[in-house]
Amino acid sequence: MAKRGGFPGGGMPGNMANLMKQAQKMQRQMEEQAKELETKEFTATAGGGAVEVTVSGKKQILKLQLDEEVVDPDDIEMLEDLIIAAVNEALDKVDEESAGAMSKLTGGMGMPGMF
């Protein structure tokens, strides 16, 4: 009868080395995906296109366009709300792209604490 808790045949150390290689490969792929994401741009609109925001994969605003009709000095609050909505939607697109890329790398397996 085999002892409990041991590694019969010494097979586990080889599997552990293989697992470490796979983890290193996944880490390199994740770094490549992150660099690729940083080069992408994500655009969103609000107010039927009256406000358009473009952000980078680094979550920095690159461009903000406003239609003249939305610039009403008597209703600054509406313009602020539209800008916030467009920025948040663009940032959500970055997060979705990032999550999708990571899901492809991890094969959809949950990796709590890593992302």
Secondary structure, DSSP 8 states (H G I E B T S, - for coil): ---TTS-GGGHHHHHHHHHHHHHHHHHHHHHHHHHHHHH-EEEEEETTTTEEEEEETTS-EEEEEE-GGG--TT-HHHHHHHHHHHHHHHHHHHHHHHHHHHHHHHTT---TTT-
